[in-house]
C-alpha cells in the first residue's frame, strides 16, 4: 500500500500525553498521522521524538504542522490540504488549577477551539470522523458514579469549557450529520504525564526523596476521590469510538475510587517509605471550587466497543514511580558525564 492509499488521521495535541500514545497506536495500525504543534522558539516534542520521521524520508507516515486552535483559518487550510479520514481533538489548556488563573485563554482554546475545528470540517465538506476529548471534570459536583446520562455540574473554567465542547460536538452531529463522538475520559495517567499534574508530581517527588535529593512534597487537598486509569489503554478506546458504526458518546474509566492520599500511599510504599513522613500541606494548591469525587461507569464502552481497563490505580502508581526512578537515575548519569567532560 502506498501513502496515497493510507488512512489519514489528524491529531491536535499530538505532543501531549494522550497525543503521543495515540500517534503510536495509529502508526502501528498503518495510518499516516498528521499532528498539529504550536510554534515555539524551543522544541516541545519530547514525547514524540522517538517516533518522529524526517519529512525528507521516503514514505514518512508522521507529519507535523504548525497550527493553533485559536486560529480558525489555519484549521480550514489544513483540513482541506490533509483531507483526513479521522480527526482527534486532544488539544486544550488542560490543567484544572491553571484554568482558574487563565479562564479566558482556557475558554478560547479548550472551548471555542473545538467549534473552530468542527467548522473547518463542515466548511471544507470533509467526511472525516471526529473525536472530541471530553472530560470527567464536566460532572464536577454531581455525585458518583457518573455515566453518559449523568447531569453535568462543572466546578472550574476548564470543566465549563469542556461542557461547551461536548455540546457543540453533539450539535454538529445532529445539525450537519457529522460523525462526531465525545469520549468522556476520567483521569488517566502515565510516565508521560506533565510534571505539574498531581500524580506525576507525586511520583517524581517519590523518586527524588528515595534517592535523598528532596526532603518534602507539598500538597493541597488529599481527600479528593478520583478514578485513575492508564493512558495507553484509554487511547485505544478513542480509536474504537471512531470505528463504531454510529457516532456516540462514551465514558472511559475504571469504575474504581481512590483518594489522593491513597495514591501517595501506593507511591511511597513502592519505595519502602511512609508518605506521612514526607508530605506537607500548602494551601496554594487548593482550588477555589473543588470536585470531591469522580468515579466513572464504563459499561457502555465495554458493551459496544469491547473495551475494559486492565491497569488500576495501585499498579499505575508503581509503573509511574519506577519510570521516574529510572529517569532520575538517567538524569544523574548525564550530569556526571557533563561535569567530567565525557
FENRA-V208320 format. One record per backbone hydrogen bond with DSSP energy under -1.0 kcal/mol. CO is the residue of the C=O (numbers start at 1). NH is the residue of the N-H. Records with the same first field share a line. If there is no record, write none. Layout:
CO: NH ; NH
//
This chain:
2: 5
7: 32
8: 85 ; 86
9: 34
10: 88
11: 36
13: 16
16: 20
17: 21
18: 22
19: 23
20: 24
21: 25
22: 26
23: 27
24: 28
25: 29
26: 31
27: 30
32: 9
33: 63
34: 11
35: 65
37: 67
45: 48
48: 51
54: 57
57: 60
61: 33
63: 35
65: 37
68: 71
71: 75
72: 76
73: 77
74: 78
75: 79
76: 80
77: 81
78: 82
79: 83
85: 129
86: 10
87: 131
88: 12 ; 90
89: 133
92: 94
95: 99
97: 100
98: 102
102: 106
103: 107
104: 108
105: 109
106: 110
107: 112
111: 114
112: 116
113: 117
114: 118
115: 119
116: 120
117: 121
118: 122
119: 123
120: 124
121: 126
122: 125
129: 87
130: 181
131: 89
132: 134 ; 183
134: 185
135: 138
136: 139
138: 153
139: 142
146: 297
147: 150
153: 141
156: 160
157: 161
158: 162
159: 163
160: 164
161: 165
162: 166
163: 167
164: 168
165: 169
166: 170
167: 171
168: 172
169: 173
170: 174
171: 175
172: 176 ; 178
178: 180
179: 130
181: 132
182: 250
183: 134 ; 185
184: 252
185: 136
187: 229
189: 231
190: 193
194: 197
197: 201
198: 202
199: 203
200: 204
201: 205
202: 206
203: 207
204: 208
205: 209
206: 210
207: 211
208: 213
209: 212
217: 280
219: 282
222: 261
224: 260
225: 294
226: 258
229: 189
230: 233 ; 234
231: 235
234: 238
235: 239
236: 240
237: 241
238: 242
250: 184
252: 186
258: 226
259: 263
260: 264
261: 265
262: 266
263: 267
264: 268
265: 269
266: 270
268: 271 ; 273
269: 272
274: 277
275: 278 ; 279
278: 217
280: 219
282: 285
283: 286
292: 225
295: 146
298: 302
299: 303
300: 304
301: 305 ; 307
312: 316
313: 317
314: 318
315: 319
316: 320
317: 321
318: 322
319: 323
320: 324
321: 325
322: 326
323: 327
324: 328
325: 329
326: 330
327: 331
328: 332
329: 333
330: 334
331: 335
332: 336
333: 337
334: 338
335: 339
336: 340
337: 342
//
